Amino acid sequence: MVDGIEHALTTWETVLPDELPYFYAMLRQHGIGIFLGRSPSEHAPLLAYGAALPTGETVCWYGFPPTSELRHPTLDVAGMPTKPFRLYTQLHDGFKLASSFHNGFPRRAEWFAVGEDIDSDSNASQNHAATPDLNQLMSLFFDVGASSLCIELGGSDGDDRGGWVVADGHVQPVDDVWATIDQWMASLVGS
């Protein structure tokens, strides 16, 4: 099973090099195996990544097969930044922590524009940064506290680092999306 973990890590580190160091280290140090399964609710195969943490807790992240092309009925995903695009087309169509409901990277069918939930009038940004068009913000990662980390579709000039946190109706800029995702992944497993 160690070979499966190393193969998975090689793939992740090739697609998203240096972006999720905590996740990579956790899997490398505590991974117990990569397992093929099937989701009865999604009617689709999945890969489950098991890890036995030093706390004694066993955690499982799972992801569905990647998609060959990205489409969405309401979002213009053609303007998606490169790294999220590669995540969904080369790694997984969604990647979540088991037993944590929607926490993690949502599946394509779960994508939505932030503007569907909040509007610019209710968004009281605490910062002087210009708030992007909420209909061009897509939730890329959800954490335990019902916050979402968002990327801007079509307006980021290829910037894969910057993003936005949406929580309690507020939109705040984030300098490094991937460092924040890595921190949130750590907090989801209690590290």
C-alpha positions in Angstrom: 0.0 0.0 0.0 2.9 2.3 0.5 3.5 2.1 -3.3 0.0 3.5 -3.8 0.6 6.4 -1.4 3.9 7.2 -3.1 2.3 7.0 -6.6 -0.6 9.3 -5.4 1.9 11.8 -3.9 4.0 11.8 -7.0 0.8 12.6 -9.0 -0.3 15.4 -6.6 3.2 16.9 -6.4 3.5 16.8 -10.2 0.1 18.5 -10.8 0.3 20.9 -7.8 4.0 21.1 -6.9 4.7 22.6 -3.5 1.1 23.8 -3.0 -0.1 21.6 -0.2 2.9 20.8 1.9 0.9 19.8 5.0 -1.3 17.4 3.1 1.6 15.9 1.3 3.6 15.5 4.6 0.5 14.0 6.4 -0.1 11.5 3.7 3.6 10.6 3.4 4.1 10.2 7.2 0.8 8.8 8.2 -0.8 7.3 5.1 -2.0 3.8 5.4 -3.3 3.3 1.9 -5.2 4.4 -1.1 -8.3 2.4 -1.7 -10.7 2.1 -4.7 -14.4 2.4 -3.8 -17.7 3.3 -5.1 -20.1 6.0 -3.9 -23.7 4.6 -3.8 -25.1 8.1 -3.7 -23.0 9.5 -6.5 -23.0 6.2 -8.5 -19.3 6.8 -9.3 -16.0 5.2 -8.4 -13.7 7.0 -5.9 -10.3 6.9 -4.4 -10.1 6.9 -0.6 -6.9 8.1 1.0 -6.5 6.7 4.6 -4.2 8.1 7.2 -3.6 7.1 10.9 -2.8 10.3 12.7 -0.5 10.5 15.8 -3.6 11.3 17.8 -4.9 7.8 17.2 -7.6 9.1 14.8 -8.0 7.5 11.4 -9.0 10.0 8.7 -10.1 9.5 5.1 -10.0 11.9 2.3 -11.8 10.8 -0.9 -11.9 12.0 -4.5 -13.8 11.2 -7.6 -12.1 10.6 -11.0 -10.9 13.7 -12.8 -12.9 15.1 -15.6 -11.7 15.4 -19.2 -13.2 18.8 -19.6 -14.8 21.4 -17.3 -18.3 22.5 -18.0 -20.9 24.2 -15.8 -24.4 25.4 -16.6 -24.1 28.8 -14.9 -20.4 29.5 -14.5 -17.9 30.5 -17.2 -15.2 28.0 -16.1 -13.1 28.7 -19.2 -11.6 31.5 -17.2 -10.6 29.3 -14.3 -7.0 29.8 -13.1 -4.5 27.1 -14.1 -4.0 25.2 -10.8 -7.7 24.7 -10.0 -8.2 23.6 -13.6 -5.4 21.0 -13.3 -6.8 19.8 -9.9 -10.1 19.0 -11.5 -8.8 17.6 -14.8 -5.8 15.7 -13.6 -6.4 14.7 -10.0 -10.0 14.6 -8.8 -13.5 16.0 -9.5 -13.9 17.0 -5.9 -11.8 15.9 -2.9 -13.3 15.9 0.6 -12.7 14.7 4.1 -15.1 11.7 4.8 -17.5 12.3 7.7 -17.2 16.1 7.3 -20.2 16.7 5.0 -19.1 19.2 2.3 -15.7 20.1 3.6 -12.9 20.1 1.0 -13.0 20.7 -2.8 -16.5 20.4 -4.1 -17.5 18.3 -7.1 -18.3 20.2 -10.3 -22.0 19.6 -9.8 -21.7 21.5 -6.5 -20.0 24.6 -7.9 -21.9 27.9 -7.7 -21.2 31.6 -8.0 -20.9 33.4 -4.7 -23.4 35.9 -6.1 -26.0 33.2 -5.8 -25.8 33.4 -2.0 -24.9 37.0 -1.3 -25.1 40.3 -3.2 -22.8 43.3 -3.4 -25.1 45.3 -1.2 -25.0 42.8 1.7 -21.3 42.3 1.3 -19.6 44.5 3.9 -16.0 44.0 3.0 -13.7 44.9 6.0 -11.0 45.8 3.7 -10.2 48.6 1.2 -9.5 46.0 -1.6 -11.8 46.2 -4.5 -14.4 43.4 -4.2 -14.7 41.4 -7.4 -17.8 40.6 -9.3 -19.5 38.1 -7.0 -21.0 36.3 -10.0 -17.4 35.6 -11.1 -16.3 34.1 -7.7 -16.5 30.4 -7.5 -16.2 28.5 -4.2 -13.1 26.2 -4.5 -12.8 24.9 -1.0 -15.1 24.7 2.1 -14.0 24.5 5.7 -15.6 23.3 8.9 -16.9 26.8 9.8 -19.1 27.2 6.7 -16.5 29.5 5.2 -15.5 29.1 1.6 -12.3 29.9 -0.2 -13.1 31.3 -3.6 -11.3 31.9 -6.9 -12.1 34.5 -9.5 -13.1 33.2 -12.9 -11.8 35.2 -15.8 -10.5 38.2 -14.0 -7.4 37.0 -12.3 -4.9 37.4 -15.2 -3.7 33.9 -14.6 -3.0 34.6 -10.9 -3.2 31.2 -9.1 -2.3 32.7 -5.7 -4.8 35.3 -4.9 -8.4 34.5 -3.8 -11.2 35.4 -1.5 -12.7 34.0 1.7 -16.4 34.3 2.0 -17.8 33.9 5.5 -20.9 35.3 7.2 -21.8 37.4 4.1 -18.4 39.1 4.0 -15.8 38.8 1.2 -12.2 39.2 2.2 -9.1 39.0 0.0 -6.5 36.2 0.6 -3.0 36.5 -0.7 -2.3 32.8 -1.0 -5.2 30.5 -1.8 -3.1 27.4 -1.7 -1.4 28.1 1.7 -4.9 28.8 3.1 -6.3 25.6 1.7 -3.3 23.7 3.2 -4.0 25.3 6.6 -7.7 24.5 6.3 -7.0 20.9 5.4 -4.8 20.7 8.5 -7.6 22.1 10.7 -10.1 19.7 9.3 -8.1 16.8 10.7 -7.3 18.6 13.9 -3.6 19.3 13.3 
